[in-house]
Amino acid sequence: MTTQTRIPPTELTGVFGSVVKVAAKRMIGRVPDSMGVLAHHPALMRASMGIGRKIEALDELDANLASYAVMATAATIGCSWCLDFNYYKSHNEGLDEAKARQVPVWRESSVFTPLERDVMEYAEAMSQTPPAVTDELSAALLDALGPAALIELTAKVAFMNMSSRMNVALGIHSEGYADACELPPLATRAAASAPEATAPEVVGSAS
């Protein structure tokens, strides 16, 4: 991490803490500071991780589309932790990591299909304040995905909004998940090319 979290991490304790530490060490070889921050409130940590696992397990929406949507959400809000972690996950889960790397600059990139671009536009529109989803965009996605997948897309973007905004407020930044498996750095979005409501710049796993 390049900056300290706004609440100093504490030790993960108890049975739940032990399970979390073992899982983290298997994934990246150490316990991230972000987990130590949430360890101050074990009940909230369990609740957040529980609903996160349940939402991620849903499968009406194509896994690559879901990955692009949550990464576009994280990039819009400016959560480098979420962006880095989901880029790492795309690699770990066998998804299209080459495309995932381009999510922060998807508007300028030529690698995405029209549907993929609509999904990321929807994620960005949902993440604005107030949300800016249009009837036309929603209708296009309903036609392309069907109602169940569109509802799932909406839920995954909403949960990523919660996670991203919480991490940004707590000062939780990228912890090098992508670096741990030697992925190329994420593409960087410059301030001039970012939509008005997005963060001015989101760099990759080194942020």
Legacy VTK file of the C-alpha trace (Angstrom):
# vtk DataFile Version 3.0
C-alpha trace
ASCII
DATASET POLYDATA
POINTS 207 float
0.000 0.000 0.000
1.216 3.540 -0.734
-0.734 5.252 2.054
-1.902 4.226 5.481
-5.504 3.316 6.119
-7.495 5.894 8.081
-8.215 3.318 10.799
-5.124 1.322 11.821
-5.486 -2.439 11.179
-6.025 -4.723 14.150
-5.370 -8.430 14.621
-7.822 -10.975 13.208
-8.781 -13.210 16.119
-11.051 -16.148 16.923
-12.148 -18.970 14.676
-13.453 -16.638 11.969
-10.243 -14.614 12.034
-8.158 -17.757 11.693
-10.189 -18.904 8.681
-9.845 -15.503 7.009
-6.082 -15.421 7.601
-5.572 -18.915 6.184
-7.622 -18.055 3.073
-5.746 -14.777 2.557
-2.341 -16.410 2.901
-3.307 -19.084 0.378
-4.419 -16.399 -2.069
-1.600 -13.837 -1.868
0.801 -15.125 0.764
-0.114 -12.635 3.488
-3.009 -11.011 5.338
-3.933 -7.686 3.668
-4.197 -4.561 5.803
-7.756 -4.096 4.547
-8.864 -7.190 6.448
-7.237 -5.820 9.573
-9.276 -2.629 9.248
-12.586 -4.500 9.001
-11.494 -6.773 11.871
-12.431 -3.938 14.235
-16.064 -4.907 13.499
-16.142 -8.712 13.067
-19.935 -8.892 12.694
-19.908 -6.376 9.838
-16.931 -8.122 8.240
-18.756 -11.467 8.298
-21.939 -9.910 6.930
-20.127 -8.107 4.104
-18.101 -11.155 3.115
-21.182 -13.357 3.322
-23.362 -11.269 1.027
-20.398 -10.721 -1.277
-19.880 -14.465 -1.692
-23.581 -15.020 -2.334
-23.782 -12.293 -4.969
-20.603 -13.511 -6.675
-21.998 -17.066 -6.788
-24.990 -16.003 -8.896
-24.612 -17.153 -12.492
-27.374 -15.703 -14.655
-24.899 -13.106 -15.942
-21.888 -14.122 -18.033
-18.797 -14.155 -15.795
-16.734 -11.908 -18.087
-19.532 -9.346 -18.277
-19.812 -9.394 -14.492
-16.057 -8.871 -14.178
-16.067 -5.880 -16.534
-19.081 -4.384 -14.745
-17.603 -4.492 -11.254
-14.226 -3.245 -12.481
-15.878 -0.350 -14.324
-17.732 0.466 -11.118
-14.520 0.439 -9.084
-12.766 2.622 -11.666
-15.642 5.106 -11.672
-15.629 5.472 -7.894
-11.845 5.364 -7.636
-11.358 2.238 -5.510
-7.896 0.995 -6.437
-8.250 -1.961 -4.030
-11.420 -3.218 -5.757
-10.010 -2.628 -9.230
-6.769 -4.443 -8.473
-8.484 -7.339 -6.682
-11.006 -7.941 -9.464
-8.271 -7.764 -12.108
-6.441 -10.432 -10.101
-9.658 -12.463 -9.889
-10.116 -12.344 -13.651
-6.731 -14.050 -13.971
-7.347 -16.471 -11.118
-10.744 -17.544 -12.494
-9.611 -17.996 -16.086
-11.509 -15.010 -17.478
-10.341 -12.695 -20.264
-7.649 -10.826 -18.349
-6.415 -9.019 -21.479
-9.797 -7.322 -21.791
-10.072 -6.853 -18.017
-6.820 -4.898 -18.126
-8.479 -2.401 -20.502
-11.587 -1.745 -18.389
-10.327 1.570 -16.938
-10.027 2.890 -20.507
-12.924 1.014 -22.060
-14.346 4.095 -23.786
-11.117 4.540 -25.755
-10.342 0.832 -26.202
-11.341 -1.126 -29.313
-11.277 -4.592 -27.712
-14.828 -4.628 -26.323
-18.029 -5.740 -28.042
-21.104 -3.456 -28.143
-22.750 -5.535 -25.388
-19.666 -5.319 -23.175
-19.589 -1.557 -23.684
-23.286 -1.281 -22.777
-22.664 -3.274 -19.590
-19.827 -0.956 -18.531
-21.833 2.134 -19.454
-24.645 0.806 -17.252
-22.176 0.232 -14.377
-20.848 3.786 -14.698
-24.337 5.275 -14.940
-25.472 3.375 -11.830
-22.423 4.634 -9.949
-23.093 8.319 -10.516
-24.897 10.472 -7.956
-27.753 10.527 -8.709
-27.778 7.368 -10.846
-27.968 8.174 -14.570
-29.311 4.941 -16.111
-31.546 5.729 -19.076
-34.626 3.870 -20.273
-32.902 3.273 -23.603
-29.804 1.655 -22.070
-31.867 -0.466 -19.709
-34.124 -1.619 -22.565
-31.118 -2.553 -24.707
-29.633 -4.640 -21.907
-32.969 -6.241 -21.096
-33.250 -7.316 -24.716
-29.673 -8.610 -24.834
-29.431 -10.250 -21.409
-32.949 -11.015 -20.242
-34.516 -9.903 -16.947
-32.670 -12.252 -14.563
-29.208 -11.350 -15.862
-30.016 -7.617 -15.871
-31.206 -7.794 -12.257
-28.033 -9.703 -11.343
-25.892 -7.110 -13.139
-27.638 -4.373 -11.165
-27.087 -6.184 -7.862
-23.396 -6.781 -8.563
-22.835 -3.150 -9.480
-24.758 -2.048 -6.360
-22.665 -4.268 -4.082
-19.463 -3.004 -5.690
-20.660 0.542 -5.050
-20.992 -0.294 -1.363
-17.584 -1.966 -1.204
-15.792 0.703 -3.256
-17.222 3.664 -1.390
-16.470 2.010 1.954
-12.856 1.306 0.969
-12.293 4.820 -0.365
-13.733 6.373 2.819
-11.550 4.154 5.030
-8.419 4.885 3.005
-8.027 1.283 1.824
-5.905 1.155 -1.342
-4.551 -1.457 -3.730
-2.414 -4.102 -2.019
-0.739 -5.692 -5.018
-2.975 -8.660 -5.772
-2.242 -8.381 -9.498
1.458 -7.921 -8.792
1.432 -11.195 -6.839
0.753 -13.131 -10.051
2.854 -10.796 -12.238
-0.001 -9.412 -14.310
0.766 -6.423 -16.548
-0.277 -3.128 -14.906
-3.840 -2.019 -15.514
-4.382 0.573 -18.209
-4.538 4.091 -16.776
-7.353 6.542 -17.371
-6.213 10.152 -17.643
-8.303 12.981 -16.264
-9.013 14.416 -19.711
-10.674 11.209 -20.958
-12.701 10.379 -17.862
-16.444 11.134 -17.753
-17.353 14.098 -15.562
-18.655 11.968 -12.696
-15.684 9.573 -12.529
-12.510 9.719 -10.489
-9.777 11.739 -12.232
-7.299 8.877 -12.417
-7.225 5.195 -11.468
-3.963 3.351 -11.838
-3.424 -0.352 -11.589
-2.031 -2.671 -8.984
0.763 -0.328 -7.990
-1.642 2.360 -6.731
LINES 1 208
207 0 1 2 3 4 5 6 7 8 9 10 11 12 13 14 15 16 17 18 19 20 21 22 23 24 25 26 27 28 29 30 31 32 33 34 35 36 37 38 39 40 41 42 43 44 45 46 47 48 49 50 51 52 53 54 55 56 57 58 59 60 61 62 63 64 65 66 67 68 69 70 71 72 73 74 75 76 77 78 79 80 81 82 83 84 85 86 87 88 89 90 91 92 93 94 95 96 97 98 99 100 101 102 103 104 105 106 107 108 109 110 111 112 113 114 115 116 117 118 119 120 121 122 123 124 125 126 127 128 129 130 131 132 133 134 135 136 137 138 139 140 141 142 143 144 145 146 147 148 149 150 151 152 153 154 155 156 157 158 159 160 161 162 163 164 165 166 167 168 169 170 171 172 173 174 175 176 177 178 179 180 181 182 183 184 185 186 187 188 189 190 191 192 193 194 195 196 197 198 199 200 201 202 203 204 205 206
